[in-house]
Structure formats: structure tokens, C-alpha cells
Amino acid sequence: MPPRNKKPLKASTDLASVFFALGDKTRLQLIAVLCAGGALSIAQLTAGTDVTRQAVTKHLRMMADAGLVKDIKVGRERLWQFEPGAMEEARLSLETIGRQWEQALGRLKVSLED
């Protein structure tokens, strides 16, 4: 029997928003920058890129809705930071699916060997 997770996995519709948010090249790049750089402003996130501030704002809002990032207000500035919880839930979900596939393939192999 596979080990039980401490927390139940999110409903598939919640995880779908996480996977959808991660399915875009720009959003993946933003996640990578936020993971490496901590909390950053939109100006910092757009520096050196061809992506507009408006586009980054739209991507950040979508990722915030999926629980991947959050904004914090520091003085008059709004900073964005990575939130690992949703990503961890997605990882756990993929691990569970992977174990289920391994078990199914194991049963198939046993049935074919008989």
C-alpha cells in the first residue's frame, strides 16, 4: 500500500489551474525568476525582457489565482513572490499518478507472464 500523504491532494479542478498556469513559457520563466530571486516588483520582472508590464501583470494574476505566487505590499511598492504550496500539491499528485501507473503496469506484466 502506498504511503499516505499528510494532507489530502487538491481537487483535480484546482490542480488543473496549477498545471494550466505552468503550461505557458512566460509563466514558467516568471516562476523560475521568482524562485531564484525572491520577492520582486513587476519592473524587476520585466527588466531585460521583451514582455510588457501589462502582460507580466496578467500572467502573475493567473498564477496567483492558481496559488503559485502572491503579492505583498512593501511601502508603495507591490512585490511578487513564489508560493511553493500549490507546486508541492501538483508534485504529490504526479507522484501518486506515477505510482498508480507503476502498479498497473506491474499487474499487466504479471497477467501477461501467466
C-alpha positions as CSV (number, residue, x, y, z in Angstrom):
1,M,0.0,0.0,0.0
2,P,1.4,3.4,-1.0
3,P,2.3,5.8,1.8
4,R,-0.4,8.2,2.8
5,N,0.1,11.9,2.3
6,K,-0.1,14.1,5.4
7,K,-2.5,16.4,3.5
8,P,-5.2,15.4,1.0
9,L,-4.5,16.3,-2.6
10,K,-6.4,19.2,-4.0
11,A,-9.4,18.5,-6.2
12,S,-8.5,17.9,-9.8
13,T,-10.1,21.2,-10.9
14,D,-7.8,23.1,-8.5
15,L,-4.7,21.2,-9.8
16,A,-5.9,21.8,-13.4
17,S,-5.4,25.6,-12.8
18,V,-1.9,24.9,-11.5
19,F,-1.0,22.8,-14.5
20,F,-2.6,25.3,-16.9
21,A,-0.6,28.2,-15.3
22,L,2.6,26.2,-15.7
23,G,1.8,25.4,-19.3
24,D,3.0,28.7,-20.6
25,K,6.6,29.6,-21.4
26,T,6.4,33.1,-20.0
27,R,4.8,32.0,-16.7
28,L,7.4,29.2,-16.3
29,Q,10.1,31.8,-16.8
30,L,8.5,34.1,-14.2
31,I,8.3,31.2,-11.7
32,A,12.0,30.4,-12.3
33,V,12.9,34.1,-11.7
34,L,10.8,34.3,-8.6
35,C,12.3,31.1,-7.2
36,A,15.8,32.3,-7.7
37,G,15.3,36.0,-6.8
38,G,12.8,36.1,-4.0
39,A,10.1,38.8,-4.0
40,L,10.4,41.1,-7.0
41,S,8.5,44.0,-8.4
42,I,6.9,44.0,-11.9
43,A,9.6,46.4,-13.0
44,Q,12.3,44.0,-11.9
45,L,10.5,41.0,-13.5
46,T,10.3,42.8,-16.9
47,A,13.8,44.2,-16.9
48,G,15.8,42.9,-19.8
49,T,12.8,41.1,-21.4
50,D,10.5,41.9,-24.3
51,V,7.5,41.2,-22.1
52,T,5.4,44.3,-21.2
53,R,4.4,45.1,-17.6
54,Q,0.8,44.6,-18.5
55,A,1.5,41.1,-19.8
56,V,3.5,40.2,-16.7
57,T,0.7,41.5,-14.5
58,K,-1.8,39.4,-16.4
59,H,0.4,36.3,-16.0
60,L,1.1,37.0,-12.3
61,R,-2.7,37.3,-11.6
62,M,-3.3,34.0,-13.3
63,M,-0.6,32.3,-11.3
64,A,-1.9,34.0,-8.1
65,D,-5.4,32.5,-8.9
66,A,-3.7,29.1,-9.1
67,G,-1.9,29.6,-5.8
68,L,1.6,29.7,-7.3
69,V,2.5,33.3,-6.4
70,K,1.3,36.0,-4.1
71,D,1.8,39.7,-3.9
72,I,2.9,41.6,-0.8
73,K,2.9,45.4,-0.3
74,V,6.2,46.9,0.8
75,G,5.7,50.7,1.2
76,R,4.2,51.9,-2.0
77,E,5.6,49.0,-4.0
78,R,3.9,45.7,-4.7
79,L,6.3,42.7,-4.8
80,W,5.5,39.2,-6.1
81,Q,6.9,36.0,-4.6
82,F,6.7,32.3,-5.3
83,E,4.3,30.3,-3.1
84,P,5.5,26.6,-3.0
85,G,2.3,25.0,-1.7
86,A,0.4,24.6,-5.0
87,M,3.5,23.4,-6.7
88,E,4.1,20.8,-4.0
89,E,0.4,19.6,-4.3
90,A,1.0,19.2,-8.0
91,R,4.2,17.3,-7.4
92,L,2.5,15.0,-5.0
93,S,-0.4,14.4,-7.4
94,L,2.1,13.5,-10.2
95,E,3.9,11.1,-7.8
96,T,0.5,9.4,-6.9
97,I,-0.3,9.1,-10.6
98,G,3.2,7.7,-11.3
99,R,2.7,5.0,-8.5
100,Q,-0.7,4.1,-9.9
101,W,0.8,3.6,-13.4
102,E,3.7,1.5,-12.0
103,Q,1.2,-0.7,-10.1
104,A,-1.0,-1.0,-13.2
105,L,2.0,-1.9,-15.4
106,G,3.2,-4.4,-12.8
107,R,-0.3,-6.1,-12.8
108,L,-0.2,-6.2,-16.6
109,K,3.2,-7.8,-16.6
110,V,2.1,-10.5,-14.2
111,S,-1.0,-11.2,-16.2
112,L,0.9,-11.5,-19.4
113,E,3.5,-13.8,-17.8
114,D,0.8,-16.3,-16.7
